[in-house]
Amino acid sequence: MQGLQGKRVLITGASSGIGAGMAKVLAREGCRLVLHYNQNDSGIRQTLAEVEALGAKAQVVQCDFRDLSAIAGFFKQAWSLFDGLDGLVNNAGVVTKTTAVNDSSGEQFAETLAVNLQAPYQISTEFAQACIRADQPGAIVNNSSIHGQATCEWFSAYAASKAGLDAITKVQAVEWGRHGIRVNGLAPGVVPVERTFDILLKPEMEQYWSERMPAGRYGNVEEMGEATAYLLSDVTSWMTGSILTIDGGLIARGNYPLR
C-alpha cells in the first residue's frame, strides 16, 4: 500500500483476533506499531514476536478501557513511544450477547458502550488534537461490524455500540477533514477468531453460514488487516467518512429463504 512505510500506527486490542491480524499486515507494510492490550499477556507477547519477526519496530501499552479516566494517560504514553503517531486503529471491543430482560438495569449495556463507543471516541479525539497541535495529517480506522447495519436477537448493546461508532466515524470525518485527518470505518462480517473457533469451525456451522454468504465462506483476520492497510494508506487519501463493509455479501443478500 502506498505511503505506509515508516508510518507510526496505534492498534487497540492487538493481542488476538482481528487486531493481531491487522498488526501483522501493517508490519509487513513497514509500519512502526504501538500495540494495545488489556488482559491477554500471552497474546500480546505473541503478536509482538510475530510483528518483530516481520522486521517491524513495535511497542506495547496496556489499558483497561472500562476505566475511561485512564484513556488520556494511555494515549499520551502511546503518542510518546515513536515521538508521535500517523494512524490510529480503534479495534478493541467487547461482544456482548444479552437481552433487555436479562440486563434490566442496563449494566452490561453501559459497559459495552463504554468500551466500544466512548473509548474510541475519546482516543480518536486525543489523536486528532495531537495531530492538530503537531500540524500534521492523520488517519483513523474504526473497526465496526455488520451489526451496526443489520442485527438480530441478543445484540442490542453490541449493535447499538457499532451503529453509534458508524455515526461517530462520519461526524468526526466532517469535523476534522479541514485538518487533514481522515476517519473511516471497517465493518467485518463473520470472521472466526480464537474465542469463536470451537463454534464456527464445526463443519455443520460452517456450512450453515457459507450457504448464506454469496462468497460462500467466512472472512479471515488477514483480510481485515489488508482492508485496514488500504484505509490507512495514501491510496484512500480522498476517502473519509465511509464505512467499508467486508462480509462476503451477507448484508447484501438479506434474510431471504435460500432458493
ZAZA-29186 format. One record per residue (C-alpha): residue number from 1; x, y, z; residue in one letter. Coordinates in nm, 4 decimals, padded with zeros to 6 digits, always signed. Layout:
% ZAZA-29186
[NUM [X Y Z] "A"],
...
% end
This chain:
% ZAZA-29186
[1 [+00.0000 +00.0000 +00.0000] "M"],
[2 [+00.1306 +00.3440 -00.0888] "Q"],
[3 [+00.2556 +00.5645 +00.1911] "G"],
[4 [+00.2633 +00.3182 +00.4807] "L"],
[5 [+00.6393 +00.2589 +00.5051] "Q"],
[6 [+00.7627 +00.4006 +00.8357] "G"],
[7 [+00.4194 +00.5215 +00.9479] "K"],
[8 [+00.3517 +00.5109 +01.3210] "R"],
[9 [+00.0227 +00.3352 +01.3983] "V"],
[10 [-00.1568 +00.2610 +01.7250] "L"],
[11 [-00.3754 -00.0528 +01.7166] "I"],
[12 [-00.6043 -00.1118 +02.0132] "T"],
[13 [-00.6956 -00.4683 +02.1038] "G"],
[14 [-00.3944 -00.6198 +01.9279] "A"],
[15 [-00.3441 -00.9285 +02.1438] "S"],
[16 [-00.5595 -01.1629 +01.9338] "S"],
[17 [-00.8181 -01.1950 +01.6608] "G"],
[18 [-00.8673 -00.9188 +01.4063] "I"],
[19 [-00.6361 -00.6812 +01.5934] "G"],
[20 [-00.3469 -00.9276 +01.5724] "A"],
[21 [-00.4218 -00.9811 +01.2033] "G"],
[22 [-00.4147 -00.6061 +01.1464] "M"],
[23 [-00.0812 -00.5807 +01.3262] "A"],
[24 [+00.0822 -00.8466 +01.1096] "K"],
[25 [-00.0343 -00.6915 +00.7825] "V"],
[26 [+00.0753 -00.3425 +00.8867] "L"],
[27 [+00.4104 -00.4840 +00.9985] "A"],
[28 [+00.4602 -00.6297 +00.6502] "R"],
[29 [+00.3777 -00.2869 +00.5082] "E"],
[30 [+00.6654 -00.1366 +00.7068] "G"],
[31 [+00.4699 +00.0427 +00.9793] "C"],
[32 [+00.6012 +00.1088 +01.3278] "R"],
[33 [+00.3409 -00.0189 +01.5699] "L"],
[34 [+00.2077 +00.0648 +01.9141] "V"],
[35 [+00.0160 -00.2442 +02.0259] "L"],
[36 [-00.2502 -00.2057 +02.2932] "H"],
[37 [-00.3910 -00.4850 +02.5076] "Y"],
[38 [-00.5859 -00.5199 +02.8304] "N"],
[39 [-00.5560 -00.8661 +02.9940] "Q"],
[40 [-00.4182 -01.1098 +02.7365] "N"],
[41 [-00.0473 -01.1062 +02.8263] "D"],
[42 [+00.0435 -01.4200 +02.6317] "S"],
[43 [-00.1485 -01.2990 +02.3278] "G"],
[44 [+00.0216 -00.9612 +02.3110] "I"],
[45 [+00.3631 -01.1247 +02.3536] "R"],
[46 [+00.2819 -01.3496 +02.0582] "Q"],
[47 [+00.1662 -01.0564 +01.8445] "T"],
[48 [+00.4786 -00.8603 +01.9364] "L"],
[49 [+00.7055 -01.1531 +01.8467] "A"],
[50 [+00.5302 -01.2039 +01.5130] "E"],
[51 [+00.5485 -00.8402 +01.4043] "V"],
[52 [+00.9116 -00.8124 +01.5107] "E"],
[53 [+00.9880 -01.1275 +01.3112] "A"],
[54 [+00.8491 -00.9397 +01.0101] "L"],
[55 [+01.1007 -00.6622 +01.0725] "G"],
[56 [+00.8672 -00.4118 +01.2335] "A"],
[57 [+00.9510 -00.1914 +01.5282] "K"],
[58 [+00.6815 -00.2255 +01.7935] "A"],
[59 [+00.5990 -00.1221 +02.1489] "Q"],
[60 [+00.3254 -00.2439 +02.3845] "V"],
[61 [+00.0895 -00.0395 +02.6030] "V"],
[62 [-00.1708 -00.1762 +02.8464] "Q"],
[63 [-00.5024 -00.0108 +02.9353] "C"],
[64 [-00.8471 -00.1216 +03.0531] "D"],
[65 [-01.0929 +00.0893 +02.8522] "F"],
[66 [-01.3687 +00.0272 +03.1028] "R"],
[67 [-01.1845 +00.2902 +03.3060] "D"],
[68 [-01.2464 +00.5879 +03.0796] "L"],
[69 [-01.0442 +00.8173 +03.3067] "S"],
[70 [-00.7294 +00.6225 +03.2125] "A"],
[71 [-00.7533 +00.6953 +02.8400] "I"],
[72 [-00.5824 +01.0347 +02.8355] "A"],
[73 [-00.2751 +00.8948 +03.0110] "G"],
[74 [-00.2785 +00.5855 +02.7907] "F"],
[75 [-00.2824 +00.7930 +02.4751] "F"],
[76 [-00.0080 +01.0247 +02.5976] "K"],
[77 [+00.2141 +00.7210 +02.6522] "Q"],
[78 [+00.1256 +00.5722 +02.3131] "A"],
[79 [+00.1982 +00.9018 +02.1335] "W"],
[80 [+00.5367 +00.9352 +02.3016] "S"],
[81 [+00.6788 +00.5944 +02.2068] "L"],
[82 [+00.7680 +00.6906 +01.8481] "F"],
[83 [+00.7526 +01.0670 +01.9044] "D"],
[84 [+00.4042 +01.0857 +01.7540] "G"],
[85 [+00.1531 +00.8789 +01.5585] "L"],
[86 [+00.0329 +00.8902 +01.1987] "D"],
[87 [-00.2513 +00.6420 +01.2256] "G"],
[88 [-00.4990 +00.5061 +01.4781] "L"],
[89 [-00.6945 +00.1805 +01.4566] "V"],
[90 [-00.9765 +00.1602 +01.7101] "N"],
[91 [-01.0178 -00.2160 +01.7166] "N"],
[92 [-01.0602 -00.3049 +02.0865] "A"],
[93 [-01.4110 -00.4036 +02.1849] "G"],
[94 [-01.6348 -00.6469 +02.3659] "V"],
[95 [-01.9025 -00.8679 +02.2119] "V"],
[96 [-02.1998 -00.8637 +02.4470] "T"],
[97 [-02.4906 -01.1055 +02.3996] "K"],
[98 [-02.7826 -01.0372 +02.6280] "T"],
[99 [-03.1481 -00.9358 +02.6170] "T"],
[100 [-03.3056 -00.6342 +02.7827] "A"],
[101 [-03.4837 -00.8672 +03.0248] "V"],
[102 [-03.1540 -01.0261 +03.1300] "N"],
[103 [-02.9890 -00.6836 +03.1641] "D"],
[104 [-03.2799 -00.4840 +03.3003] "S"],
[105 [-03.0524 -00.2495 +03.4967] "S"],
[106 [-02.8540 -00.1722 +03.1805] "G"],
[107 [-02.5218 -00.2527 +03.3461] "E"],
[108 [-02.3916 -00.4660 +03.0591] "Q"],
[109 [-02.5362 -00.2203 +02.8103] "F"],
[110 [-02.3468 +00.0695 +02.9701] "A"],
[111 [-02.0201 -00.1243 +02.9919] "E"],
[112 [-02.0457 -00.2256 +02.6265] "T"],
[113 [-02.0980 +00.1338 +02.5171] "L"],
[114 [-01.8087 +00.2479 +02.7353] "A"],
[115 [-01.5592 +00.0100 +02.5716] "V"],
[116 [-01.6977 +00.0008 +02.2170] "N"],
[117 [-01.8117 +00.3610 +02.1735] "L"],
[118 [-01.6974 +00.6036 +02.4424] "Q"],
[119 [-01.3382 +00.4766 +02.4473] "A"],
[120 [-01.2791 +00.5056 +02.0707] "P"],
[121 [-01.4490 +00.8468 +02.0761] "Y"],
[122 [-01.2051 +00.9676 +02.3413] "Q"],
[123 [-00.8990 +00.8052 +02.1830] "I"],
[124 [-00.9837 +00.9497 +01.8418] "S"],
[125 [-01.0304 +01.2928 +01.9970] "T"],
[126 [-00.6932 +01.2683 +02.1706] "E"],
[127 [-00.5350 +01.1601 +01.8403] "F"],
[128 [-00.6939 +01.4422 +01.6406] "A"],
[129 [-00.5948 +01.7065 +01.8928] "Q"],
[130 [-00.2373 +01.5783 +01.8974] "A"],
[131 [-00.2197 +01.5810 +01.5163] "C"],
[132 [-00.3565 +01.9365 +01.5035] "I"],
[133 [-00.1020 +02.0555 +01.7610] "R"],
[134 [+00.1755 +01.8890 +01.5609] "A"],
[135 [+00.0378 +02.0418 +01.2366] "D"],
[136 [+00.0298 +01.7014 +01.0682] "Q"],
[137 [-00.2310 +01.4877 +00.8907] "P"],
[138 [-00.3624 +01.1607 +01.0319] "G"],
[139 [-00.5815 +00.8625 +00.9507] "A"],
[140 [-00.8255 +00.6800 +01.1777] "I"],
[141 [-00.9891 +00.3422 +01.1153] "V"],
[142 [-01.2750 +00.2379 +01.3426] "N"],
[143 [-01.3403 -00.1364 +01.3477] "N"],
[144 [-01.7176 -00.1580 +01.3498] "S"],
[145 [-01.9368 -00.4543 +01.2495] "S"],
[146 [-02.2193 -00.5521 +01.0180] "I"],
[147 [-02.4286 -00.5420 +01.3375] "H"],
[148 [-02.4180 -00.1633 +01.3036] "G"],
[149 [-02.6271 -00.2038 +00.9857] "Q"],
[150 [-02.8410 -00.5152 +01.0422] "A"],
[151 [-02.8597 -00.7252 +01.3548] "T"],
[152 [-03.0575 -00.9897 +01.5438] "C"],
[153 [-03.1690 -01.1082 +01.8865] "E"],
[154 [-02.9362 -01.0731 +02.1873] "W"],
[155 [-02.7247 -00.7963 +02.0332] "F"],
[156 [-02.8948 -00.4733 +02.1490] "S"],
[157 [-02.5878 -00.3458 +02.3365] "A"],
[158 [-02.3346 -00.4556 +02.0751] "Y"],
[159 [-02.5415 -00.3368 +01.7791] "A"],
[160 [-02.6085 -00.0010 +01.9442] "A"],
[161 [-02.2376 +00.0488 +02.0091] "S"],
[162 [-02.1447 -00.0310 +01.6486] "K"],
[163 [-02.4210 +00.1798 +01.4944] "A"],
[164 [-02.3007 +00.4634 +01.7177] "G"],
[165 [-01.9421 +00.4064 +01.6072] "L"],
[166 [-02.0503 +00.4313 +01.2427] "D"],
[167 [-02.2198 +00.7626 +01.3194] "A"],
[168 [-01.9187 +00.8983 +01.5063] "I"],
[169 [-01.6962 +00.7971 +01.2152] "T"],
[170 [-01.8971 +01.0187 +00.9817] "K"],
[171 [-01.9226 +01.3136 +01.2210] "V"],
[172 [-01.5524 +01.3161 +01.3081] "Q"],
[173 [-01.4625 +01.2900 +00.9386] "A"],
[174 [-01.6634 +01.6066 +00.8811] "V"],
[175 [-01.5199 +01.7886 +01.1822] "E"],
[176 [-01.1537 +01.7057 +01.1202] "W"],
[177 [-01.1323 +01.6940 +00.7418] "G"],
[178 [-01.0039 +02.0505 +00.7170] "R"],
[179 [-00.7091 +01.9477 +00.9350] "H"],
[180 [-00.6116 +01.6646 +00.7004] "G"],
[181 [-00.7426 +01.3953 +00.9365] "I"],
[182 [-00.9381 +01.1163 +00.7675] "R"],
[183 [-01.1808 +00.8913 +00.9565] "V"],
[184 [-01.3220 +00.5716 +00.8061] "N"],
[185 [-01.4849 +00.2566 +00.9385] "G"],
[186 [-01.4444 -00.1125 +00.8680] "L"],
[187 [-01.7490 -00.3380 +00.9095] "A"],
[188 [-01.6450 -00.7062 +00.9157] "P"],
[189 [-01.8913 -00.9884 +00.8734] "G"],
[190 [-01.8374 -01.3369 +01.0159] "V"],
[191 [-01.4643 -01.3743 +01.0859] "V"],
[192 [-01.3624 -01.6684 +01.3072] "P"],
[193 [-01.1217 -01.5716 +01.5862] "V"],
[194 [-00.9812 -01.7577 +01.8856] "E"],
[195 [-01.2927 -01.7215 +02.1011] "R"],
[196 [-01.5230 -01.8483 +01.8232] "T"],
[197 [-01.3105 -02.1194 +01.6580] "F"],
[198 [-01.4800 -02.4016 +01.8507] "D"],
[199 [-01.8239 -02.2963 +01.7301] "I"],
[200 [-01.7725 -02.1519 +01.3832] "L"],
[201 [-01.5290 -02.4145 +01.2570] "L"],
[202 [-01.7662 -02.7046 +01.3171] "K"],
[203 [-01.8492 -02.8447 +00.9703] "P"],
[204 [-02.2239 -02.8056 +01.0172] "E"],
[205 [-02.1888 -02.4463 +01.1366] "M"],
[206 [-01.9511 -02.3573 +00.8546] "E"],
[207 [-02.1989 -02.4955 +00.6029] "Q"],
[208 [-02.4856 -02.3078 +00.7700] "Y"],
[209 [-02.3079 -01.9739 +00.7327] "W"],
[210 [-02.1467 -02.0339 +00.3945] "S"],
[211 [-02.4866 -02.1016 +00.2386] "E"],
[212 [-02.5977 -01.7551 +00.3446] "R"],
[213 [-02.2984 -01.5680 +00.2039] "M"],
[214 [-02.2649 -01.5187 -00.1732] "P"],
[215 [-01.8876 -01.5538 -00.1360] "A"],
[216 [-01.9500 -01.8976 +00.0154] "G"],
[217 [-01.7051 -01.8746 +00.3052] "R"],
[218 [-01.6016 -01.6911 +00.6200] "Y"],
[219 [-01.3641 -01.3996 +00.6169] "G"],
[220 [-01.0267 -01.4133 +00.7907] "N"],
[221 [-00.8257 -01.1771 +01.0072] "V"],
[222 [-00.5613 -01.1156 +00.7399] "E"],
[223 [-00.8285 -00.9882 +00.5000] "E"],
[224 [-00.9419 -00.7452 +00.7695] "M"],
[225 [-00.5788 -00.6386 +00.8086] "G"],
[226 [-00.5456 -00.5778 +00.4345] "E"],
[227 [-00.8609 -00.3653 +00.4403] "A"],
[228 [-00.7222 -00.1662 +00.7320] "T"],
[229 [-00.3948 -00.1072 +00.5472] "A"],
[230 [-00.5979 +00.0124 +00.2493] "Y"],
[231 [-00.7904 +00.2625 +00.4618] "L"],
[232 [-00.4720 +00.3947 +00.6254] "L"],
[233 [-00.2763 +00.4192 +00.3011] "S"],
[234 [-00.2377 +00.7029 +00.0523] "D"],
[235 [-00.4494 +00.5003 -00.1922] "V"],
[236 [-00.7563 +00.6251 +00.0002] "T"],
[237 [-00.6339 +00.9817 +00.0538] "S"],
[238 [-00.9697 +01.1172 -00.0752] "W"],
[239 [-01.1782 +00.8706 +00.1245] "M"],
[240 [-01.3223 +00.9841 +00.4573] "T"],
[241 [-01.6496 +00.9342 +00.6417] "G"],
[242 [-01.7057 +00.5943 +00.4772] "S"],
[243 [-01.7877 +00.2528 +00.6221] "I"],
[244 [-01.6215 -00.0290 +00.4272] "L"],
[245 [-01.8313 -00.3458 +00.4637] "T"],
[246 [-01.6450 -00.6737 +00.4152] "I"],
[247 [-01.8824 -00.9612 +00.4825] "D"],
[248 [-01.8853 -01.1967 +00.1840] "G"],
[249 [-02.2132 -01.0413 +00.0711] "G"],
[250 [-02.4100 -01.1377 +00.3836] "L"],
[251 [-02.5759 -00.7965 +00.4299] "I"],
[252 [-02.6361 -00.7510 +00.0573] "A"],
[253 [-02.8229 -01.0806 +00.0347] "R"],
[254 [-03.0657 -01.0095 +00.3159] "G"],
[255 [-03.2515 -01.2618 +00.5286] "N"],
[256 [-03.4347 -01.4315 +00.2451] "Y"],
[257 [-03.5083 -01.8051 +00.2383] "P"],
[258 [-03.2446 -01.9996 +00.0480] "L"],
[259 [-03.3684 -02.0896 -00.3022] "R"],
% end
